[in-house]
Amino acid sequence: MTFFQSQNVQDEINNIFKIYQKLSYMQNKLASMNKQERLEHIDKTKELVEKQKIFYTRLALAALEDQEASDLKTRINAMSQAFGYRDLGDCFDSMIDHLDNAKNKIS
């Protein structure tokens, strides 16, 4: 079974996508949110980034044995490097830093 054929992987992809959809919808309401709601939005966004980071780590591990996962990891890292990051993990770390900075400005 390949990485992407795993039911656990499919479930996690769907979970990440659902969280992303909810956050995208909430993004439209950001201007009208109070301080507490903005802080909660940042926390939920950080949770999403952490889930994506874990998923990327799982992909990287699977890439050692699964050619499809390896190809995707290579493409993802090439895109990350085009934006000045070492890899997607580095990009996620930067996102967390930005979210922490935003939270500190609101607090």
Gaussian input, Z-matrix of N, CA and C with variables (Angstrom, degrees):
# hf/3-21g

backbone

0 1
 N
 C     1     B1
 C     2     B2     1     A1
 N     3     B3     2     A2     1     D1
 C     4     B4     3     A3     2     D2
 C     5     B5     4     A4     3     D3
 N     6     B6     5     A5     4     D4
 C     7     B7     6     A6     5     D5
 C     8     B8     7     A7     6     D6
 N     9     B9     8     A8     7     D7
 C    10    B10     9     A9     8     D8
 C    11    B11    10    A10     9     D9
 N    12    B12    11    A11    10    D10
 C    13    B13    12    A12    11    D11
 C    14    B14    13    A13    12    D12
 N    15    B15    14    A14    13    D13
 C    16    B16    15    A15    14    D14
 C    17    B17    16    A16    15    D15
 N    18    B18    17    A17    16    D16
 C    19    B19    18    A18    17    D17
 C    20    B20    19    A19    18    D18
 N    21    B21    20    A20    19    D19
 C    22    B22    21    A21    20    D20
 C    23    B23    22    A22    21    D21
 N    24    B24    23    A23    22    D22
 C    25    B25    24    A24    23    D23
 C    26    B26    25    A25    24    D24
 N    27    B27    26    A26    25    D25
 C    28    B28    27    A27    26    D26
 C    29    B29    28    A28    27    D27
 N    30    B30    29    A29    28    D28
 C    31    B31    30    A30    29    D29
 C    32    B32    31    A31    30    D30
 N    33    B33    32    A32    31    D31
 C    34    B34    33    A33    32    D32
 C    35    B35    34    A34    33    D33
 N    36    B36    35    A35    34    D34
 C    37    B37    36    A36    35    D35
 C    38    B38    37    A37    36    D36
 N    39    B39    38    A38    37    D37
 C    40    B40    39    A39    38    D38
 C    41    B41    40    A40    39    D39
 N    42    B42    41    A41    40    D40
 C    43    B43    42    A42    41    D41
 C    44    B44    43    A43    42    D42
 N    45    B45    44    A44    43    D43
 C    46    B46    45    A45    44    D44
 C    47    B47    46    A46    45    D45
 N    48    B48    47    A47    46    D46
 C    49    B49    48    A48    47    D47
 C    50    B50    49    A49    48    D48
 N    51    B51    50    A50    49    D49
 C    52    B52    51    A51    50    D50
 C    53    B53    52    A52    51    D51
 N    54    B54    53    A53    52    D52
 C    55    B55    54    A54    53    D53
 C    56    B56    55    A55    54    D54
 N    57    B57    56    A56    55    D55
 C    58    B58    57    A57    56    D56
 C    59    B59    58    A58    57    D57
 N    60    B60    59    A59    58    D58
 C    61    B61    60    A60    59    D59
 C    62    B62    61    A61    60    D60
 N    63    B63    62    A62    61    D61
 C    64    B64    63    A63    62    D62
 C    65    B65    64    A64    63    D63
 N    66    B66    65    A65    64    D64
 C    67    B67    66    A66    65    D65
 C    68    B68    67    A67    66    D66
 N    69    B69    68    A68    67    D67
 C    70    B70    69    A69    68    D68
 C    71    B71    70    A70    69    D69
 N    72    B72    71    A71    70    D70
 C    73    B73    72    A72    71    D71
 C    74    B74    73    A73    72    D72
 N    75    B75    74    A74    73    D73
 C    76    B76    75    A75    74    D74
 C    77    B77    76    A76    75    D75
 N    78    B78    77    A77    76    D76
 C    79    B79    78    A78    77    D77
 C    80    B80    79    A79    78    D78
 N    81    B81    80    A80    79    D79
 C    82    B82    81    A81    80    D80
 C    83    B83    82    A82    81    D81
 N    84    B84    83    A83    82    D82
 C    85    B85    84    A84    83    D83
 C    86    B86    85    A85    84    D84
 N    87    B87    86    A86    85    D85
 C    88    B88    87    A87    86    D86
 C    89    B89    88    A88    87    D87
 N    90    B90    89    A89    88    D88
 C    91    B91    90    A90    89    D89
 C    92    B92    91    A91    90    D90
 N    93    B93    92    A92    91    D91
 C    94    B94    93    A93    92    D92
 C    95    B95    94    A94    93    D93
 N    96    B96    95    A95    94    D94
 C    97    B97    96    A96    95    D95
 C    98    B98    97    A97    96    D96
 N    99    B99    98    A98    97    D97
 C   100   B100    99    A99    98    D98
 C   101   B101   100   A100    99    D99
 N   102   B102   101   A101   100   D100
 C   103   B103   102   A102   101   D101
 C   104   B104   103   A103   102   D102
 N   105   B105   104   A104   103   D103
 C   106   B106   105   A105   104   D104
 C   107   B107   106   A106   105   D105
 N   108   B108   107   A107   106   D106
 C   109   B109   108   A108   107   D107
 C   110   B110   109   A109   108   D108
 N   111   B111   110   A110   109   D109
 C   112   B112   111   A111   110   D110
 C   113   B113   112   A112   111   D111
 N   114   B114   113   A113   112   D112
 C   115   B115   114   A114   113   D113
 C   116   B116   115   A115   114   D114
 N   117   B117   116   A116   115   D115
 C   118   B118   117   A117   116   D116
 C   119   B119   118   A118   117   D117
 N   120   B120   119   A119   118   D118
 C   121   B121   120   A120   119   D119
 C   122   B122   121   A121   120   D120
 N   123   B123   122   A122   121   D121
 C   124   B124   123   A123   122   D122
 C   125   B125   124   A124   123   D123
 N   126   B126   125   A125   124   D124
 C   127   B127   126   A126   125   D125
 C   128   B128   127   A127   126   D126
 N   129   B129   128   A128   127   D127
 C   130   B130   129   A129   128   D128
 C   131   B131   130   A130   129   D129
 N   132   B132   131   A131   130   D130
 C   133   B133   132   A132   131   D131
 C   134   B134   133   A133   132   D132
 N   135   B135   134   A134   133   D133
 C   136   B136   135   A135   134   D134
 C   137   B137   136   A136   135   D135
 N   138   B138   137   A137   136   D136
 C   139   B139   138   A138   137   D137
 C   140   B140   139   A139   138   D138
 N   141   B141   140   A140   139   D139
 C   142   B142   141   A141   140   D140
 C   143   B143   142   A142   141   D141
 N   144   B144   143   A143   142   D142
 C   145   B145   144   A144   143   D143
 C   146   B146   145   A145   144   D144
 N   147   B147   146   A146   145   D145
 C   148   B148   147   A147   146   D146
 C   149   B149   148   A148   147   D147
 N   150   B150   149   A149   148   D148
 C   151   B151   150   A150   149   D149
 C   152   B152   151   A151   150   D150
 N   153   B153   152   A152   151   D151
 C   154   B154   153   A153   152   D152
 C   155   B155   154   A154   153   D153
 N   156   B156   155   A155   154   D154
 C   157   B157   156   A156   155   D155
 C   158   B158   157   A157   156   D156
 N   159   B159   158   A158   157   D157
 C   160   B160   159   A159   158   D158
 C   161   B161   160   A160   159   D159
 N   162   B162   161   A161   160   D160
 C   163   B163   162   A162   161   D161
 C   164   B164   163   A163   162   D162
 N   165   B165   164   A164   163   D163
 C   166   B166   165   A165   164   D164
 C   167   B167   166   A166   165   D165
 N   168   B168   167   A167   166   D166
 C   169   B169   168   A168   167   D167
 C   170   B170   169   A169   168   D168
 N   171   B171   170   A170   169   D169
 C   172   B172   171   A171   170   D170
 C   173   B173   172   A172   171   D171
 N   174   B174   173   A173   172   D172
 C   175   B175   174   A174   173   D173
 C   176   B176   175   A175   174   D174
 N   177   B177   176   A176   175   D175
 C   178   B178   177   A177   176   D176
 C   179   B179   178   A178   177   D177
 N   180   B180   179   A179   178   D178
 C   181   B181   180   A180   179   D179
 C   182   B182   181   A181   180   D180
 N   183   B183   182   A182   181   D181
 C   184   B184   183   A183   182   D182
 C   185   B185   184   A184   183   D183
 N   186   B186   185   A185   184   D184
 C   187   B187   186   A186   185   D185
 C   188   B188   187   A187   186   D186
 N   189   B189   188   A188   187   D187
 C   190   B190   189   A189   188   D188
 C   191   B191   190   A190   189   D189
 N   192   B192   191   A191   190   D190
 C   193   B193   192   A192   191   D191
 C   194   B194   193   A193   192   D192
 N   195   B195   194   A194   193   D193
 C   196   B196   195   A195   194   D194
 C   197   B197   196   A196   195   D195
 N   198   B198   197   A197   196   D196
 C   199   B199   198   A198   197   D197
 C   200   B200   199   A199   198   D198
 N   201   B201   200   A200   199   D199
 C   202   B202   201   A201   200   D200
 C   203   B203   202   A202   201   D201
 N   204   B204   203   A203   202   D202
 C   205   B205   204   A204   203   D203
 C   206   B206   205   A205   204   D204
 N   207   B207   206   A206   205   D205
 C   208   B208   207   A207   206   D206
 C   209   B209   208   A208   207   D207
 N   210   B210   209   A209   208   D208
 C   211   B211   210   A210   209   D209
 C   212   B212   211   A211   210   D210
 N   213   B213   212   A212   211   D211
 C   214   B214   213   A213   212   D212
 C   215   B215   214   A214   213   D213
 N   216   B216   215   A215   214   D214
 C   217   B217   216   A216   215   D215
 C   218   B218   217   A217   216   D216
 N   219   B219   218   A218   217   D217
 C   220   B220   219   A219   218   D218
 C   221   B221   220   A220   219   D219
 N   222   B222   221   A221   220   D220
 C   223   B223   222   A222   221   D221
 C   224   B224   223   A223   222   D222
 N   225   B225   224   A224   223   D223
 C   226   B226   225   A225   224   D224
 C   227   B227   226   A226   225   D225
 N   228   B228   227   A227   226   D226
 C   229   B229   228   A228   227   D227
 C   230   B230   229   A229   228   D228
 N   231   B231   230   A230   229   D229
 C   232   B232   231   A231   230   D230
 C   233   B233   232   A232   231   D231
 N   234   B234   233   A233   232   D232
 C   235   B235   234   A234   233   D233
 C   236   B236   235   A235   234   D234
 N   237   B237   236   A236   235   D235
 C   238   B238   237   A237   236   D236
 C   239   B239   238   A238   237   D237
 N   240   B240   239   A239   238   D238
 C   241   B241   240   A240   239   D239
 C   242   B242   241   A241   240   D240
 N   243   B243   242   A242   241   D241
 C   244   B244   243   A243   242   D242
 C   245   B245   244   A244   243   D243
 N   246   B246   245   A245   244   D244
 C   247   B247   246   A246   245   D245
 C   248   B248   247   A247   246   D246
 N   249   B249   248   A248   247   D247
 C   250   B250   249   A249   248   D248
 C   251   B251   250   A250   249   D249
 N   252   B252   251   A251   250   D250
 C   253   B253   252   A252   251   D251
 C   254   B254   253   A253   252   D252
 N   255   B255   254   A254   253   D253
 C   256   B256   255   A255   254   D254
 C   257   B257   256   A256   255   D255
 N   258   B258   257   A257   256   D256
 C   259   B259   258   A258   257   D257
 C   260   B260   259   A259   258   D258
 N   261   B261   260   A260   259   D259
 C   262   B262   261   A261   260   D260
 C   263   B263   262   A262   261   D261
 N   264   B264   263   A263   262   D262
 C   265   B265   264   A264   263   D263
 C   266   B266   265   A265   264   D264
 N   267   B267   266   A266   265   D265
 C   268   B268   267   A267   266   D266
 C   269   B269   268   A268   267   D267
 N   270   B270   269   A269   268   D268
 C   271   B271   270   A270   269   D269
 C   272   B272   271   A271   270   D270
 N   273   B273   272   A272   271   D271
 C   274   B274   273   A273   272   D272
 C   275   B275   274   A274   273   D273
 N   276   B276   275   A275   274   D274
 C   277   B277   276   A276   275   D275
 C   278   B278   277   A277   276   D276
 N   279   B279   278   A278   277   D277
 C   280   B280   279   A279   278   D278
 C   281   B281   280   A280   279   D279
 N   282   B282   281   A281   280   D280
 C   283   B283   282   A282   281   D281
 C   284   B284   283   A283   282   D282
 N   285   B285   284   A284   283   D283
 C   286   B286   285   A285   284   D284
 C   287   B287   286   A286   285   D285
 N   288   B288   287   A287   286   D286
 C   289   B289   288   A288   287   D287
 C   290   B290   289   A289   288   D288
 N   291   B291   290   A290   289   D289
 C   292   B292   291   A291   290   D290
 C   293   B293   292   A292   291   D291
 N   294   B294   293   A293   292   D292
 C   295   B295   294   A294   293   D293
 C   296   B296   295   A295   294   D294
 N   297   B297   296   A296   295   D295
 C   298   B298   297   A297   296   D296
 C   299   B299   298   A298   297   D297
 N   300   B300   299   A299   298   D298
 C   301   B301   300   A300   299   D299
 C   302   B302   301   A301   300   D300
 N   303   B303   302   A302   301   D301
 C   304   B304   303   A303   302   D302
 C   305   B305   304   A304   303   D303
 N   306   B306   305   A305   304   D304
 C   307   B307   306   A306   305   D305
 C   308   B308   307   A307   306   D306
 N   309   B309   308   A308   307   D307
 C   310   B310   309   A309   308   D308
 C   311   B311   310   A310   309   D309
 N   312   B312   311   A311   310   D310
 C   313   B313   312   A312   311   D311
 C   314   B314   313   A313   312   D312
 N   315   B315   314   A314   313   D313
 C   316   B316   315   A315   314   D314
 C   317   B317   316   A316   315   D315
 N   318   B318   317   A317   316   D316
 C   319   B319   318   A318   317   D317
 C   320   B320   319   A319   318   D318

   B1=1.4510
   B2=1.5340
   B3=1.3176
   B4=1.4611
   B5=1.5279
   B6=1.3010
   B7=1.4591
   B8=1.5233
   B9=1.3277
   B10=1.4594
   B11=1.5224
   B12=1.3144
   B13=1.4611
   B14=1.5250
   B15=1.3016
   B16=1.4616
   B17=1.5302
   B18=1.3161
   B19=1.4640
   B20=1.5219
   B21=1.3285
   B22=1.4655
   B23=1.5269
   B24=1.3085
   B25=1.4657
   B26=1.5273
   B27=1.3097
   B28=1.4665
   B29=1.5309
   B30=1.3232
   B31=1.4680
   B32=1.5225
   B33=1.3241
   B34=1.4660
   B35=1.5299
   B36=1.3266
   B37=1.4661
   B38=1.5279
   B39=1.3267
   B40=1.4678
   B41=1.5235
   B42=1.3224
   B43=1.4610
   B44=1.5308
   B45=1.3154
   B46=1.4698
   B47=1.5271
   B48=1.3156
   B49=1.4643
   B50=1.5266
   B51=1.3263
   B52=1.4679
   B53=1.5291
   B54=1.3158
   B55=1.4663
   B56=1.5217
   B57=1.3157
   B58=1.4692
   B59=1.5288
   B60=1.3186
   B61=1.4647
   B62=1.5269
   B63=1.3276
   B64=1.4674
   B65=1.5251
   B66=1.3185
   B67=1.4685
   B68=1.5211
   B69=1.3176
   B70=1.4666
   B71=1.5239
   B72=1.3138
   B73=1.4565
   B74=1.5258
   B75=1.3253
   B76=1.4631
   B77=1.5302
   B78=1.3170
   B79=1.4612
   B80=1.5283
   B81=1.3199
   B82=1.4588
   B83=1.5264
   B84=1.3188
   B85=1.4643
   B86=1.5308
   B87=1.3291
   B88=1.4581
   B89=1.5220
   B90=1.3081
   B91=1.4725
   B92=1.5323
   B93=1.3195
   B94=1.4627
   B95=1.5358
   B96=1.3278
   B97=1.4700
   B98=1.5238
   B99=1.3322
   B100=1.4604
   B101=1.5340
   B102=1.3242
   B103=1.4608
   B104=1.5254
   B105=1.3155
   B106=1.4652
   B107=1.5293
   B108=1.3081
   B109=1.4680
   B110=1.5292
   B111=1.3319
   B112=1.4696
   B113=1.5246
   B114=1.3187
   B115=1.4650
   B116=1.5330
   B117=1.3119
   B118=1.4662
   B119=1.5227
   B120=1.3218
   B121=1.4694
   B122=1.5318
   B123=1.3171
   B124=1.4639
   B125=1.5253
   B126=1.3223
   B127=1.4705
   B128=1.5254
   B129=1.3138
   B130=1.4700
   B131=1.5240
   B132=1.3239
   B133=1.4621
   B134=1.5261
   B135=1.3293
   B136=1.4643
   B137=1.5350
   B138=1.3171
   B139=1.4635
   B140=1.5311
   B141=1.3232
   B142=1.4665
   B143=1.5251
   B144=1.3151
   B145=1.4644
   B146=1.5276
   B147=1.3216
   B148=1.4630
   B149=1.5303
   B150=1.3251
   B151=1.4653
   B152=1.5280
   B153=1.3275
   B154=1.4599
   B155=1.5282
   B156=1.3148
   B157=1.4611
   B158=1.5311
   B159=1.3133
   B160=1.4664
   B161=1.5184
   B162=1.3245
   B163=1.4569
   B164=1.5299
   B165=1.3259
   B166=1.4618
   B167=1.5305
   B168=1.3209
   B169=1.4570
   B170=1.5224
   B171=1.3160
   B172=1.4701
   B173=1.5322
   B174=1.3380
   B175=1.4641
   B176=1.5295
   B177=1.3335
   B178=1.4639
   B179=1.5319
   B180=1.3195
   B181=1.4620
   B182=1.5294
   B183=1.3060
   B184=1.4637
   B185=1.5323
   B186=1.3315
   B187=1.4627
   B188=1.5275
   B189=1.3159
   B190=1.4617
   B191=1.5279
   B192=1.3361
   B193=1.4706
   B194=1.5301
   B195=1.3111
   B196=1.4701
   B197=1.5277
   B198=1.3222
   B199=1.4668
   B200=1.5236
   B201=1.3130
   B202=1.4644
   B203=1.5297
   B204=1.3128
   B205=1.4693
   B206=1.5273
   B207=1.3109
   B208=1.4617
   B209=1.5276
   B210=1.3197
   B211=1.4698
   B212=1.5232
   B213=1.3251
   B214=1.4635
   B215=1.5288
   B216=1.3152
   B217=1.4624
   B218=1.5307
   B219=1.3041
   B220=1.4623
   B221=1.5237
   B222=1.3181
   B223=1.4752
   B224=1.5279
   B225=1.3262
   B226=1.4675
   B227=1.5235
   B228=1.3175
   B229=1.4580
   B230=1.5211
   B231=1.3291
   B232=1.4601
   B233=1.5276
   B234=1.3303
   B235=1.4660
   B236=1.5233
   B237=1.3246
   B238=1.4650
   B239=1.5238
   B240=1.3154
   B241=1.4579
   B242=1.5230
   B243=1.3162
   B244=1.4657
   B245=1.5269
   B246=1.3312
   B247=1.4637
   B248=1.5315
   B249=1.3385
   B250=1.4598
   B251=1.5171
   B252=1.3150
   B253=1.4646
   B254=1.5243
   B255=1.3269
   B256=1.4587
   B257=1.5403
   B258=1.3325
   B259=1.4614
   B260=1.5249
   B261=1.3105
   B262=1.4620
   B263=1.5256
   B264=1.3163
   B265=1.4609
   B266=1.5199
   B267=1.3305
   B268=1.4634
   B269=1.5371
   B270=1.3158
   B271=1.4735
   B272=1.5301
   B273=1.3336
   B274=1.4612
   B275=1.5238
   B276=1.3328
   B277=1.4687
   B278=1.5243
   B279=1.3144
   B280=1.4649
   B281=1.5300
   B282=1.3207
   B283=1.4667
   B284=1.5271
   B285=1.3252
   B286=1.4672
   B287=1.5284
   B288=1.3246
   B289=1.4693
   B290=1.5249
   B291=1.3242
   B292=1.4614
   B293=1.5266
   B294=1.3155
   B295=1.4578
   B296=1.5330
   B297=1.3356
   B298=1.4726
   B299=1.5314
   B300=1.3179
   B301=1.4673
   B302=1.5285
   B303=1.3087
   B304=1.4693
   B305=1.5213
   B306=1.3186
   B307=1.4644
   B308=1.5348
   B309=1.3231
   B310=1.4659
   B311=1.5170
   B312=1.3140
   B313=1.4744
   B314=1.5158
   B315=1.3024
   B316=1.4729
   B317=1.5233
   B318=1.3225
   B319=1.4805
   B320=1.5049
   A1=108.21
   A2=115.65
   A3=119.07
   A4=109.68
   A5=114.14
   A6=121.60
   A7=111.29
   A8=116.85
   A9=120.71
   A10=113.93
   A11=117.80
   A12=121.07
   A13=112.16
   A14=117.17
   A15=121.29
   A16=110.49
   A17=116.35
   A18=120.44
   A19=110.80
   A20=116.79
   A21=119.60
   A22=111.27
   A23=116.37
   A24=120.72
   A25=110.03
   A26=117.22
   A27=120.92
   A28=110.92
   A29=116.42
   A30=120.61
   A31=110.92
   A32=116.43
   A33=119.97
   A34=111.32
   A35=117.18
   A36=120.69
   A37=109.87
   A38=116.72
   A39=120.78
   A40=111.57
   A41=116.82
   A42=121.28
   A43=110.53
   A44=117.09
   A45=121.37
   A46=109.62
   A47=117.24
   A48=120.79
   A49=111.55
   A50=117.58
   A51=120.78
   A52=111.16
   A53=116.63
   A54=120.21
   A55=109.38
   A56=116.58
   A57=121.19
   A58=110.76
   A59=117.50
   A60=120.72
   A61=111.46
   A62=117.04
   A63=120.74
   A64=110.98
   A65=116.68
   A66=120.32
   A67=111.53
   A68=116.77
   A69=120.20
   A70=110.72
   A71=116.04
   A72=120.54
   A73=109.99
   A74=116.61
   A75=121.02
   A76=111.70
   A77=117.28
   A78=122.10
   A79=110.70
   A80=116.85
   A81=121.17
   A82=112.38
   A83=116.59
   A84=121.62
   A85=112.59
   A86=116.88
   A87=121.21
   A88=112.97
   A89=117.82
   A90=121.55
   A91=111.80
   A92=116.92
   A93=119.67
   A94=112.75
   A95=117.36
   A96=120.32
   A97=110.44
   A98=114.44
   A99=118.68
   A100=108.72
   A101=116.09
   A102=121.44
   A103=111.92
   A104=116.92
   A105=120.98
   A106=111.57
   A107=116.71
   A108=120.44
   A109=110.90
   A110=117.15
   A111=120.34
   A112=110.78
   A113=116.37
   A114=119.71
   A115=111.04
   A116=116.56
   A117=121.01
   A118=110.67
   A119=116.59
   A120=121.10
   A121=109.97
   A122=116.96
   A123=120.68
   A124=110.17
   A125=117.29
   A126=120.57
   A127=111.25
   A128=116.88
   A129=120.34
   A130=111.07
   A131=116.39
   A132=120.07
   A133=110.19
   A134=116.39
   A135=120.20
   A136=110.54
   A137=116.79
   A138=120.50
   A139=110.30
   A140=116.67
   A141=120.52
   A142=110.46
   A143=117.02
   A144=120.63
   A145=110.03
   A146=117.42
   A147=120.28
   A148=111.18
   A149=117.43
   A150=120.25
   A151=110.49
   A152=116.35
   A153=120.23
   A154=110.61
   A155=116.08
   A156=120.73
   A157=110.34
   A158=116.72
   A159=120.86
   A160=110.34
   A161=116.38
   A162=119.97
   A163=110.51
   A164=116.64
   A165=120.81
   A166=110.42
   A167=117.76
   A168=121.40
   A169=110.28
   A170=116.55
   A171=120.70
   A172=110.73
   A173=115.81
   A174=120.31
   A175=110.29
   A176=116.51
   A177=120.81
   A178=111.08
   A179=116.59
   A180=119.82
   A181=111.19
   A182=116.75
   A183=120.91
   A184=110.79
   A185=116.25
   A186=121.14
   A187=112.29
   A188=116.95
   A189=120.60
   A190=111.53
   A191=116.52
   A192=120.52
   A193=113.83
   A194=117.76
   A195=122.37
   A196=108.93
   A197=115.99
   A198=120.35
   A199=112.38
   A200=118.11
   A201=121.22
   A202=110.50
   A203=116.26
   A204=120.88
   A205=110.18
   A206=116.77
   A207=121.09
   A208=111.45
   A209=116.14
   A210=120.54
   A211=111.11
   A212=116.45
   A213=120.01
   A214=110.40
   A215=117.28
   A216=120.89
   A217=110.17
   A218=117.18
   A219=121.35
   A220=110.87
   A221=117.34
   A222=121.18
   A223=111.17
   A224=116.48
   A225=120.70
   A226=110.41
   A227=116.49
   A228=119.66
   A229=111.81
   A230=118.01
   A231=120.64
   A232=110.15
   A233=116.59
   A234=119.93
   A235=110.69
   A236=117.20
   A237=121.09
   A238=110.20
   A239=116.63
   A240=121.22
   A241=111.79
   A242=117.11
   A243=120.59
   A244=111.06
   A245=116.57
   A246=121.44
   A247=112.10
   A248=116.17
   A249=120.54
   A250=115.92
   A251=117.41
   A252=120.74
   A253=109.99
   A254=116.39
   A255=121.21
   A256=109.83
   A257=115.01
   A258=122.52
   A259=107.84
   A260=117.41
   A261=120.01
   A262=111.68
   A263=117.44
   A264=120.20
   A265=111.51
   A266=116.18
   A267=121.85
   A268=110.45
   A269=116.40
   A270=121.66
   A271=110.01
   A272=117.10
   A273=120.08
   A274=111.42
   A275=116.98
   A276=120.36
   A277=110.77
   A278=116.39
   A279=121.12
   A280=110.98
   A281=116.52
   A282=121.00
   A283=110.46
   A284=116.04
   A285=120.45
   A286=109.80
   A287=117.13
   A288=120.84
   A289=111.21
   A290=116.95
   A291=120.70
   A292=111.48
   A293=116.10
   A294=119.49
   A295=111.70
   A296=115.86
   A297=119.42
   A298=110.87
   A299=116.47
   A300=120.67
   A301=110.82
   A302=116.67
   A303=120.40
   A304=110.47
   A305=116.34
   A306=120.48
   A307=110.57
   A308=116.13
   A309=120.21
   A310=112.14
   A311=117.61
   A312=120.84
   A313=111.70
   A314=116.45
   A315=120.67
   A316=110.39
   A317=116.79
   A318=121.52
   A319=112.53
   D1=134.50
   D2=178.10
   D3=-83.39
   D4=166.76
   D5=-179.03
   D6=-52.90
   D7=-47.91
   D8=-175.20
   D9=-77.07
   D10=-12.73
   D11=176.21
   D12=-83.77
   D13=-13.40
   D14=-179.43
   D15=-66.45
   D16=133.77
   D17=178.86
   D18=-63.86
   D19=-37.16
   D20=178.04
   D21=-61.77
   D22=-40.83
   D23=178.54
   D24=-65.85
   D25=-45.00
   D26=178.59
   D27=-61.21
   D28=-41.92
   D29=178.84
   D30=-62.70
   D31=-42.55
   D32=-179.21
   D33=-67.98
   D34=-38.88
   D35=176.02
   D36=-59.80
   D37=-45.57
   D38=179.12
   D39=-64.15
   D40=-40.94
   D41=178.65
   D42=-62.45
   D43=-47.09
   D44=178.91
   D45=-59.81
   D46=-43.39
   D47=-178.84
   D48=-64.37
   D49=-40.94
   D50=179.07
   D51=-64.37
   D52=-42.03
   D53=177.58
   D54=-63.12
   D55=-43.79
   D56=178.15
   D57=-58.51
   D58=-44.90
   D59=179.52
   D60=-60.07
   D61=-44.80
   D62=179.33
   D63=-62.02
   D64=-43.99
   D65=179.98
   D66=-66.86
   D67=-36.97
   D68=177.72
   D69=-63.24
   D70=-41.74
   D71=178.07
   D72=-63.72
   D73=-43.22
   D74=-179.64
   D75=-66.30
   D76=-29.06
   D77=-178.41
   D78=-57.74
   D79=-35.24
   D80=179.35
   D81=-65.86
   D82=-21.54
   D83=-178.22
   D84=-100.45
   D85=4.44
   D86=-174.40
   D87=-56.68
   D88=-40.91
   D89=-177.25
   D90=-63.43
   D91=-29.20
   D92=-177.98
   D93=-96.29
   D94=1.10
   D95=-179.30
   D96=-77.47
   D97=146.18
   D98=173.33
   D99=-81.59
   D100=178.52
   D101=-175.90
   D102=-57.00
   D103=-48.31
   D104=-178.34
   D105=-62.35
   D106=-41.94
   D107=179.33
   D108=-64.43
   D109=-38.87
   D110=178.01
   D111=-65.44
   D112=-41.41
   D113=178.17
   D114=-63.73
   D115=-40.29
   D116=177.19
   D117=-64.55
   D118=-40.04
   D119=178.37
   D120=-62.18
   D121=-42.58
   D122=177.97
   D123=-63.17
   D124=-43.82
   D125=179.11
   D126=-61.54
   D127=-42.89
   D128=179.20
   D129=-66.47
   D130=-36.11
   D131=177.59
   D132=-66.89
   D133=-40.30
   D134=176.55
   D135=-62.20
   D136=-40.06
   D137=177.60
   D138=-60.70
   D139=-41.62
   D140=177.82
   D141=-62.29
   D142=-47.36
   D143=-179.76
   D144=-60.58
   D145=-41.09
   D146=178.26
   D147=-63.39
   D148=-40.82
   D149=177.04
   D150=-62.99
   D151=-41.26
   D152=178.78
   D153=-65.71
   D154=-38.06
   D155=179.49
   D156=-64.17
   D157=-43.16
   D158=177.25
   D159=-63.51
   D160=-41.87
   D161=179.38
   D162=-63.04
   D163=-42.30
   D164=177.78
   D165=-61.26
   D166=-40.05
   D167=178.13
   D168=-62.80
   D169=-42.58
   D170=176.65
   D171=-62.54
   D172=-40.70
   D173=177.24
   D174=-61.89
   D175=-44.53
   D176=-179.62
   D177=-61.12
   D178=-40.23
   D179=177.55
   D180=-67.47
   D181=-42.28
   D182=179.03
   D183=-64.99
   D184=-30.29
   D185=-178.59
   D186=-61.76
   D187=-20.13
   D188=178.60
   D189=-68.26
   D190=-24.74
   D191=-176.30
   D192=-124.26
   D193=-15.29
   D194=-172.79
   D195=-117.99
   D196=116.74
   D197=-176.09
   D198=-63.91
   D199=-38.68
   D200=179.03
   D201=-62.53
   D202=-43.85
   D203=177.45
   D204=-64.88
   D205=-40.33
   D206=178.92
   D207=-62.45
   D208=-43.63
   D209=178.76
   D210=-62.35
   D211=-44.10
   D212=179.84
   D213=-65.03
   D214=-43.17
   D215=178.62
   D216=-59.53
   D217=-42.30
   D218=179.07
   D219=-62.25
   D220=-44.98
   D221=179.70
   D222=-65.48
   D223=-42.60
   D224=179.29
   D225=-62.24
   D226=-44.89
   D227=-179.04
   D228=-67.46
   D229=-34.53
   D230=176.79
   D231=-63.49
   D232=-41.27
   D233=178.20
   D234=-67.29
   D235=-39.69
   D236=178.17
   D237=-62.76
   D238=-41.84
   D239=179.29
   D240=-66.03
   D241=-31.70
   D242=177.13
   D243=-63.78
   D244=-24.30
   D245=178.47
   D246=-99.25
   D247=9.96
   D248=174.02
   D249=92.55
   D250=9.78
   D251=178.89
   D252=-100.53
   D253=154.62
   D254=178.09
   D255=-66.77
   D256=-45.00
   D257=178.33
   D258=-160.69
   D259=-176.04
   D260=-177.51
   D261=-66.32
   D262=-33.18
   D263=177.14
   D264=-60.30
   D265=-40.97
   D266=176.50
   D267=-62.76
   D268=-40.47
   D269=177.51
   D270=-62.44
   D271=-44.88
   D272=178.86
   D273=-62.13
   D274=-40.84
   D275=177.50
   D276=-60.01
   D277=-40.51
   D278=178.24
   D279=-64.86
   D280=-40.07
   D281=178.01
   D282=-60.76
   D283=-44.82
   D284=179.50
   D285=-61.25
   D286=-43.00
   D287=177.65
   D288=-59.52
   D289=-44.48
   D290=179.21
   D291=-63.87
   D292=-41.43
   D293=178.61
   D294=-65.60
   D295=-39.46
   D296=176.49
   D297=-62.92
   D298=-41.56
   D299=177.99
   D300=-63.21
   D301=-42.66
   D302=178.47
   D303=-63.25
   D304=-41.28
   D305=179.35
   D306=-63.25
   D307=-42.15
   D308=179.10
   D309=-64.17
   D310=-34.50
   D311=177.94
   D312=-69.74
   D313=-33.63
   D314=-179.66
   D315=-77.09
   D316=-37.91
   D317=-175.02
   D318=-65.83

